[in-house]
Amino acid sequence: MIQEPIANLLDAMGAEALPCIHNEPLDRHTTFRIGGPACVFCKPRTVVELARTLELCHSFGVRTYLLGNGSNTLFADEGYDGAVICLTDLKTRSTAQTLPDGKTRLTAGAGTLLVSVCNRALELGLTGLEFAFGIPGTVGGAVYMNAGAYGGEMKDVLSKVTFLDENLKLQTLPVKELALGYRTSIFEQRNWCILEAEFVLEPGNREEIQAHMQDFMARRREKQPLDMPSAGSTFKRPAGCFAGQLIEQCGLRGFSVGGAAVSCKHCGFVVNTGGATCADVVELTDKIREIVKEKTGHVLEREIRVVR
Ligand SMILES: Cc1cc2nc3c(=O)[nH]c(=O)nc-3n(C[C@H](O)[C@H](O)[C@H](O)COP(=O)(O)OP(=O)(O)OC[C@H]3O[C@@H](n4cnc5c(N)ncnc54)[C@H](O)[C@@H]3O)c2cc1C
């Protein structure tokens, strides 16, 4: 039976023709290919639709989860008993403006895939975003996580972020006020919806930028299990070492629970070998943590976001 607040929300959204679906399977929307249904799944196309969707959810007391490309998200097998608001259809304009010092201010909407922003930077001959080329997330997800790779992170190239705060008020904050740290940001503690990011990039050599992007992608293909569903690195890097190395040292290569397994190609990744459930991944990662702690003394912290 549909809960009353959900039914009321669906009716109100239907009446205003806001894009939403009831009982949408979430495994279709995450790179792990795991997750039960969302009671309500919304895909706003404009900021106005997004703000109205959030407003209606708040007014009916329905909890919300903001979803980008789902490449760092693990939804529960039971699904999500609120509204998942996916931002990948959000149409926003990307702008590029040359500054007096020769740098360029590039803006991108939250639902834009990082690869598109990287390609735009390449097209314009701008350097700085090469590290992000193979990260399969959206701008919003990457800002929220302060995504990084190969020595670079969002923090290095971001200048400001525009978002809707908990009162749905439009706000912009400069990067220094976003508490960006290793795979964390202020957005982890606040109920804010990222709308747009502004990057400041330096002029560079197009061939060199492209060569760096291709090199990073080749390294990923060589080392990471890109042919299997996953959410990237399962654990954060503990101080002074790599989670994958610790897991390997403990003899856990290929270790599995149900359909979830430690990748044989890269021990830092848990992969879905087929039919893995959220419960499998959680049990497997708990066991890994326990064994690694016992054998090495290191405490691993999950990087993937488990949403129940
Ligand atoms: C094969 C593979 C390789 C990866 N490699 C890397 C890597 O090298 N470096 C790295 O850092 N990560 C990596 N990741 C993880 C992931 O791609 C990044 O964390 C990415 O930034 C997540 O973006 P997303 O849009 O998919 O986020 P989601 O998984 O959709 O969301 C992640 C978090 O961000 C929040 N969020 C999303 N959009 C918004 C928004 N607009 N406003 C507010 N909150 C929002 C969500 O609520 C959630 O808490 C990898 C993942 C895979 C599958």
The ligand as an SDF file (V2000), in Angstrom:
LIG
                    3D

 53 58  0  0  0  0  0  0  0  0999 V2000
   34.7900    2.8050  -12.2520 C   0  0  0  0  0  0  0  0  0  0  0  0
   34.7670    3.9450  -11.2720 C   0  0  0  0  0  0  0  0  0  0  0  0
   35.9020    4.7190  -11.0890 C   0  0  0  0  0  0  0  0  0  0  0  0
   35.9000    5.7860  -10.1600 C   0  0  0  0  0  0  0  0  0  0  0  0
   37.0300    6.5240  -10.0190 N   0  0  0  0  0  0  0  0  0  0  0  0
   37.0380    7.5620   -9.1400 C   0  0  0  0  0  0  0  0  0  0  0  0
   38.2100    8.3650   -8.9760 C   0  0  0  0  0  0  0  0  0  0  0  0
   39.2280    8.1690   -9.6080 O   0  0  0  0  0  0  0  0  0  0  0  0
   38.1480    9.3740   -8.0610 N   0  0  0  0  0  0  0  0  0  0  0  0
   37.0250    9.6350   -7.3230 C   0  0  0  0  0  0  0  0  0  0  0  0
   37.0340   10.5720   -6.5220 O   0  0  0  0  0  0  0  0  0  0  0  0
   35.9120    8.8850   -7.4810 N   0  0  0  0  0  0  0  0  0  0  0  0
   35.8840    7.8620   -8.3650 C   0  0  0  0  0  0  0  0  0  0  0  0
   34.7520    7.1090   -8.5040 N   0  0  0  0  0  0  0  0  0  0  0  0
   33.5710    7.3910   -7.6590 C   0  0  0  0  0  0  0  0  0  0  0  0
   32.5550    8.3780   -8.2650 C   0  0  0  0  0  0  0  0  0  0  0  0
   32.6230    8.3740   -9.6710 O   0  0  0  0  0  0  0  0  0  0  0  0
   32.7930    9.7990   -7.7550 C   0  0  0  0  0  0  0  0  0  0  0  0
   32.6440    9.8830   -6.3530 O   0  0  0  0  0  0  0  0  0  0  0  0
   31.8200   10.7960   -8.4120 C   0  0  0  0  0  0  0  0  0  0  0  0
   32.2100   12.0920   -8.0730 O   0  0  0  0  0  0  0  0  0  0  0  0
   30.3760   10.5860   -7.9680 C   0  0  0  0  0  0  0  0  0  0  0  0
   29.5390   11.3570   -8.8070 O   0  0  0  0  0  0  0  0  0  0  0  0
   28.0220   10.9080   -9.1030 P   0  0  0  0  0  0  0  0  0  0  0  0
   27.3860   11.9680   -9.8910 O   0  0  0  0  0  0  0  0  0  0  0  0
   27.9910    9.5480   -9.6940 O   0  0  0  0  0  0  0  0  0  0  0  0
   27.4870   10.8850   -7.6240 O   0  0  0  0  0  0  0  0  0  0  0  0
   26.3220   10.0170   -6.8820 P   0  0  0  0  0  0  0  0  0  0  0  0
   26.8270    8.6470   -6.6790 O   0  0  0  0  0  0  0  0  0  0  0  0
   25.0970   10.1590   -7.7390 O   0  0  0  0  0  0  0  0  0  0  0  0
   26.2220   10.8130   -5.5790 O   0  0  0  0  0  0  0  0  0  0  0  0
   27.3140   10.8830   -4.6830 C   0  0  0  0  0  0  0  0  0  0  0  0
   26.9560   11.8190   -3.5150 C   0  0  0  0  0  0  0  0  0  0  0  0
   26.7950   13.1390   -4.0240 O   0  0  0  0  0  0  0  0  0  0  0  0
   25.5120   13.6500   -3.6940 C   0  0  0  0  0  0  0  0  0  0  0  0
   25.0740   14.4850   -4.8110 N   0  0  0  0  0  0  0  0  0  0  0  0
   25.0580   14.1740   -6.1200 C   0  0  0  0  0  0  0  0  0  0  0  0
   24.6390   15.2240   -6.8420 N   0  0  0  0  0  0  0  0  0  0  0  0
   24.3640   16.2220   -5.9710 C   0  0  0  0  0  0  0  0  0  0  0  0
   23.8950   17.5520   -6.0970 C   0  0  0  0  0  0  0  0  0  0  0  0
   23.6130   18.1130   -7.2720 N   0  0  0  0  0  0  0  0  0  0  0  0
   23.7370   18.2820   -4.9710 N   0  0  0  0  0  0  0  0  0  0  0  0
   24.0260   17.7700   -3.7390 C   0  0  0  0  0  0  0  0  0  0  0  0
   24.4690   16.5160   -3.5640 N   0  0  0  0  0  0  0  0  0  0  0  0
   24.6460   15.7530   -4.6650 C   0  0  0  0  0  0  0  0  0  0  0  0
   24.6340   12.4270   -3.5190 C   0  0  0  0  0  0  0  0  0  0  0  0
   23.5100   12.7070   -2.6970 O   0  0  0  0  0  0  0  0  0  0  0  0
   25.6180   11.4720   -2.8850 C   0  0  0  0  0  0  0  0  0  0  0  0
   25.6810   11.6640   -1.4890 O   0  0  0  0  0  0  0  0  0  0  0  0
   34.7360    6.0530   -9.4180 C   0  0  0  0  0  0  0  0  0  0  0  0
   33.5780    5.2730   -9.6280 C   0  0  0  0  0  0  0  0  0  0  0  0
   33.5750    4.2310  -10.5510 C   0  0  0  0  0  0  0  0  0  0  0  0
   32.3380    3.4240  -10.7480 C   0  0  0  0  0  0  0  0  0  0  0  0
  1  2  1  0
  2  3  1  0
  2 52  2  0
  3  4  2  0
  4  5  1  0
  4 50  1  0
  5  6  2  0
  6  7  1  0
  6 13  1  0
  7  8  2  0
  7  9  1  0
  9 10  1  0
 10 11  2  0
 10 12  1  0
 12 13  2  0
 13 14  1  0
 14 15  1  0
 14 50  1  0
 15 16  1  0
 16 17  1  0
 16 18  1  0
 18 19  1  0
 18 20  1  0
 20 21  1  0
 20 22  1  0
 22 23  1  0
 23 24  1  0
 24 25  2  0
 24 26  1  0
 24 27  1  0
 27 28  1  0
 28 29  2  0
 28 30  1  0
 28 31  1  0
 31 32  1  0
 32 33  1  0
 33 34  1  0
 33 48  1  0
 34 35  1  0
 35 36  1  0
 35 46  1  0
 36 37  1  0
 36 45  1  0
 37 38  2  0
 38 39  1  0
 39 40  1  0
 39 45  2  0
 40 41  1  0
 40 42  2  0
 42 43  1  0
 43 44  2  0
 44 45  1  0
 46 47  1  0
 46 48  1  0
 48 49  1  0
 50 51  2  0
 51 52  1  0
 52 53  1  0
M  END
$$$$
